Amino acid sequence: MNYNSILESLLFVVGDEGLSLDEIKKILEVDDSNLKELITNLKDSYDNRGIELAVLGNRLKLVTKKENKSYIQKLVTLDESDTLTESALETLAIIAYNQPITRVMVDEIRGVSSAYLIRKLVYKNLICEVGRSESAGRPVLYGTTSWFLDYFGLESIDELPNIEITKDDTEKDLYNSKYHEDE
């Protein structure tokens, strides 16, 4: 069993929230000394990579290396225009209609990771952290900002259009409906 691979997968899935050392011990069924050795081995494996393993308090996270900060900032600020991509709008709509909501919940609705888009939306001041969930790991809850209301010309979140989802919408095979040729 490759514990380094398993731990890396777990940390990738939980994203910014990280995992507590107790959660890792419970999931991997290891003791303190085995966990310490596992952390050391995984840290060492990231020596020449763009990410590193960080122990912050009692939590373990995958983070980007500090020496790459200026390049990451360029990426985040690359598109400083006021236009939002379709995927950013989709993420923003999910947050607006379901707030407060965690990143993992957004990912489940979208079916893909939204971590980058959420960071972009926070950077653009359209969403912000509004608290922490009471669920395991206490993930960050996101909601819209007053700038979001200004951007879309709304006085309050209550002015968002009502969206009715029918049973047909939830059962539609999106791949075949979008990418399948009509016969």
N, C-alpha and C positions, 0 to 999 in steps of 0.2 A: 504494500500500500504506500503510495507516494504522498505523504502528508504535506510536503511543500506545495504540490500541485493542488491538493484539496484546499489548503488554507488560502492560497492565492485565488482560487475560484470563489471561495466564500467572501473574501475581502472585495473582490471585483463586484460581486452581486450586491453587497450592501452599500457600496459606494462611499459617499462622504460620511455616512453614519459610523462606519467602522464596526468592530466587534469588541466586546469586553473580553478580557482574558478568561473570565469565568465561562462566558458563552463558548469560547473556543475550546476550552478544556472539556466542557460538557459535550459539544458536538463531536469532537475528535476522540473523546474518551481517553485523554492523556492526563498525566499528573504534572505538577509544577516543573519538575526537572526536565521532563520530555518537552514541555511547552517552551521552556527557556532555550533548549537546544534547537528546537524547530524554528523559533524566532531568529536565532543567530544564523542558522543555515540559510533561511530565506533572505535575511538582510544581506548576507554575503553574496547571494546570487544576483543581487541588483547593483553590484559595484559599477558596472559599465553600462547601465541602462538609464532610461529617462525617468524611472519611478524609483521610489524607495519605500521601505517599510518603516513606519513611524509608530512609536509607542507614545501616545498622548494621554497622560493620566493612567487610567486603567483600560484604555481602548487601543486597539491596533488598527491602523489604517494604511492604505496604499496612498501615497502622495507623490506629487511631482517634485523633482529635485530643485532645490533653491537656485542653483546655478542656471537653470533654464527659465527663470522667472521672466526675464525681459522678452524672450521669444513667445512665451505664453501670453503675455500682455499684448503683444503685437497681434496675435491671433484673435484675442477677444475684442480688440479695438479695430480690427481690420475693416469691418463693415460698420462704420459709424453713422450710416444713413438712417433716416427715420423709418425706412421700409422694413417690414418684417417678412421673413420667408414663410412659405406655407406651413412648414413644420413648426416654426416658432409661433405662428398664429394658432395652430392646432393646440400646442402645448399651453399657450396663454388662455385659450378658451376653456380647456379642461380645468385649469386652475381657477379661472373666474367663476365657472359654474359649480365647482365642487369645493370651493375654499371653506375652511382651511383643509389643505391636502398635502400629503407627503410626496416626495419624489418617486418613491416606489409605487405609490398608487397611480401617479401619472404614467409611469412606465407600464403598469398593468393595463391601463386604458388604451395607451398608444400601441402597445405591443413591442416597443423598442425603447432603448435607453434615452432618457431625456436630460441627463445630467448636464451636458454641454449647453443645451437650449435653456435650461433653467438658470445656469450661470449667466448666459447672455441676457436673459430677461431681467435678472437681478441687476446686472450692469447697466441696463437701459432704464432701470428704476420703474419697471412696469409691475414687478412683483417683489415681495420681500418676505423675510422670515417673520411669522406672526406668532410663533410659539413652538412648543414641542408636543408630540403625541404622547399619550400615556401607554402606547404599545411597547413591546420589547425593543430595547435599544433607544427609546425615546427619540425617534427621528424628527427632523425639522419639519414644521408645518409652514406652507407657503400660502400667501394670499395676495390680492392685488393692492396697488398703492393708489394714492390720490392722483399721481401722475398718470396712471392707467385710465382713470376717469376722465382727466383732461385730454389725453391722447385720443380717446374715442368719443369725446363730447358728451359724456354722461354726468348727470348730477349725483347719481348714486348707483350702486351695484344692482339695485332693484330695477333699473331701466334696461338691463340686458334683455334682449328679445327672448321670449319663451321658446324652448325647443322641445318638441314632442318626439319621442323615440318610439316607433312602433315595433311590434314583434318582428315584422319583416326586415326592419333595419338591422336588428341584432342577429338575425339568422342568415343574412346575406353572405354569400361567399365572395368576399371583397376581391380576392385575386382573380377569380374567374369573371367577375362582373366588370372588372376594370381592364384586364389584360387578355381576355378571351375574345377571339373574333366572333362576330355575329355570323350565324349560318343562314 
